Amino acid sequence: MIVALQIIQIILSITIIGLVLMQSKGSGLGSAFGDAGGVYRTRRGVEQILHQATIGLAIIFSLMSLFSVIYISN
């Protein structure tokens, strides 16, 4: 059971990394230092789906981590 939880966490983490990298397409190094470009954009279409999927997988990853800590400690 512990091995299955670890494999699921690895798969979730790799998926989250991929989603985050796909979202940051088009943003330059300047945005890392606070240069947002001064334009407010709303997410539409695929960007919104990627954003929501990232949030959902991050929540699932956090819950799986808590569950595995509780399961291993007992």
PASEBA-1860 file (N, C-alpha, C; in nm, 3 decimals):
! residues 74
1> MIVALQII> 0.081/-0.119/0.000/0.000/0.000/0.000/0.086/0.126/0.000 ~ 0.194/0.123/0.077/0.283/0.239/0.083/0.348/0.264/-0.052 ~ 0.388/0.158/-0.120/0.451/0.172/-0.251/0.352/0.232/-0.351 ~ 0.226/0.189/-0.344/0.124/0.243/-0.435/0.103/0.393/-0.410 ~ 0.101/0.435/-0.284/0.087/0.577/-0.252/0.204/0.657/-0.305 ~ 0.324/0.602/-0.292/0.443/0.672/-0.341/0.442/0.685/-0.493 ~ 0.399/0.580/-0.561/0.392/0.585/-0.708/0.289/0.688/-0.753 ~ 0.174/0.691/-0.685/0.071/0.789/-0.718/0.123/0.931/-0.696
9> QIILSITI> 0.197/0.953/-0.586/0.252/1.086/-0.559/0.356/1.126/-0.664 ~ 0.436/1.032/-0.709/0.535/1.062/-0.812/0.466/1.100/-0.942 ~ 0.363/1.025/-0.979/0.289/1.055/-1.102/0.221/1.191/-1.092 ~ 0.159/1.219/-0.978/0.095/1.350/-0.959/0.196/1.464/-0.965 ~ 0.312/1.446/-0.903/0.411/1.554/-0.902/0.465/1.581/-1.042 ~ 0.490/1.476/-1.119/0.538/1.496/-1.256/0.431/1.564/-1.340 ~ 0.306/1.527/-1.320/0.196/1.589/-1.394/0.182/1.737/-1.358 ~ 0.193/1.769/-1.229/0.185/1.908/-1.186/0.300/1.989/-1.245
17> IGLVLMQS> 0.419/1.933/-1.246/0.534/2.004/-1.305/0.507/2.032/-1.453 ~ 0.456/1.933/-1.524/0.426/1.953/-1.666/0.320/2.060/-1.688 ~ 0.215/2.059/-1.606/0.110/2.161/-1.621/0.163/2.301/-1.592 ~ 0.246/2.314/-1.491/0.302/2.445/-1.458/0.393/2.494/-1.571 ~ 0.472/2.405/-1.627/0.559/2.445/-1.738/0.479/2.485/-1.861 ~ 0.368/2.418/-1.887/0.285/2.456/-2.000/0.217/2.591/-1.978 ~ 0.188/2.625/-1.854/0.124/2.754/-1.826/0.220/2.870/-1.843 ~ 0.345/2.851/-1.810/0.439/2.962/-1.811/0.492/2.993/-1.951
25> KGSGLGSA> 0.435/2.932/-2.053/0.476/2.959/-2.191/0.444/3.105/-2.224 ~ 0.541/3.176/-2.277/0.520/3.314/-2.317/0.559/3.416/-2.212 ~ 0.586/3.375/-2.091/0.629/3.471/-1.990/0.780/3.472/-1.985 ~ 0.835/3.590/-1.987/0.980/3.603/-1.992/1.042/3.607/-1.854 ~ 1.171/3.631/-1.852/1.244/3.638/-1.727/1.204/3.761/-1.647 ~ 1.159/3.865/-1.715/1.118/3.987/-1.646/1.002/3.965/-1.552 ~ 0.912/3.873/-1.585/0.798/3.848/-1.497/0.841/3.783/-1.366 ~ 0.955/3.718/-1.365/1.004/3.657/-1.242/1.046/3.763/-1.141
33> FGDAGGVY> 1.080/3.882/-1.189/1.125/3.990/-1.101/1.019/4.098/-1.083 ~ 0.895/4.068/-1.118/0.787/4.161/-1.090/0.739/4.240/-1.210 ~ 0.799/4.227/-1.326/0.755/4.300/-1.444/0.641/4.224/-1.510 ~ 0.518/4.260/-1.473/0.402/4.188/-1.525/0.359/4.239/-1.661 ~ 0.416/4.346/-1.709/0.381/4.398/-1.839/0.268/4.500/-1.835 ~ 0.202/4.515/-1.723/0.100/4.616/-1.708/-0.032/4.584/-1.776 ~ -0.048/4.464/-1.827/-0.172/4.427/-1.895/-0.238/4.315/-1.815 ~ -0.366/4.337/-1.784/-0.442/4.234/-1.712/-0.514/4.148/-1.814
41> RTRRGVEQ> -0.491/4.019/-1.806/-0.556/3.927/-1.898/-0.634/3.824/-1.818 ~ -0.748/3.786/-1.872/-0.820/3.675/-1.811/-0.784/3.548/-1.885 ~ -0.788/3.438/-1.813/-0.759/3.310/-1.876/-0.882/3.262/-1.951 ~ -0.860/3.214/-2.070/-0.971/3.163/-2.150/-0.930/3.033/-2.215 ~ -1.027/2.949/-2.237/-1.004/2.826/-2.313/-0.909/2.732/-2.244 ~ -0.804/2.695/-2.318/-0.707/2.597/-2.270/-0.630/2.648/-2.149 ~ -0.599/2.778/-2.146/-0.528/2.834/-2.031/-0.608/2.815/-1.903 ~ -0.738/2.837/-1.911/-0.822/2.822/-1.792/-0.830/2.675/-1.750
49> ILHQATIG> -0.840/2.585/-1.846/-0.844/2.442/-1.814/-0.713/2.399/-1.749 ~ -0.599/2.444/-1.802/-0.469/2.411/-1.742/-0.459/2.466/-1.600 ~ -0.505/2.588/-1.581/-0.500/2.651/-1.449/-0.583/2.574/-1.348 ~ -0.705/2.540/-1.385/-0.794/2.467/-1.295/-0.743/2.325/-1.269 ~ -0.687/2.261/-1.372/-0.632/2.126/-1.353/-0.513/2.130/-1.259 ~ -0.431/2.234/-1.268/-0.316/2.247/-1.179/-0.362/2.262/-1.034 ~ -0.462/2.345/-1.013/-0.514/2.363/-0.877/-0.573/2.233/-0.824 ~ -0.650/2.165/-0.908/-0.712/2.039/-0.865/-0.608/1.933/-0.832
57> LAIIFSLM> -0.507/1.919/-0.917/-0.404/1.818/-0.891/-0.319/1.855/-0.769 ~ -0.297/1.985/-0.747/-0.222/2.027/-0.628/-0.299/1.993/-0.500 ~ -0.430/2.009/-0.504/-0.512/1.975/-0.387/-0.509/1.823/-0.365 ~ -0.524/1.746/-0.473/-0.519/1.600/-0.462/-0.382/1.556/-0.410 ~ -0.275/1.617/-0.460/-0.139/1.583/-0.415/-0.124/1.612/-0.266 ~ -0.175/1.726/-0.221/-0.164/1.761/-0.079/-0.241/1.662/0.008 ~ -0.361/1.626/-0.035/-0.440/1.530/0.042/-0.375/1.392/0.044 ~ -0.317/1.351/-0.069/-0.247/1.223/-0.073/-0.126/1.224/0.019
65> SLFSVIYI> -0.057/1.337/0.024/0.060/1.348/0.113/0.018/1.337/0.259 ~ -0.088/1.407/0.295/-0.138/1.398/0.433/-0.183/1.256/0.465 ~ -0.254/1.193/0.372/-0.301/1.058/0.394/-0.184/0.961/0.411 ~ -0.080/0.978/0.330/0.034/0.886/0.341/0.109/0.906/0.473 ~ 0.119/1.029/0.520/0.185/1.054/0.649/0.104/0.989/0.762 ~ -0.027/1.005/0.756/-0.113/0.946/0.859/-0.106/0.794/0.852 ~ -0.109/0.739/0.731/-0.107/0.593/0.713/0.025/0.533/0.758 ~ 0.136/0.599/0.728/0.267/0.546/0.765/0.288/0.556/0.918
73> SN> 0.237/0.662/0.981/0.259/0.678/1.124/0.179/0.579/1.209 ~ 0.077/0.521/1.152/-0.004/0.425/1.229/0.042/0.284/1.209
END
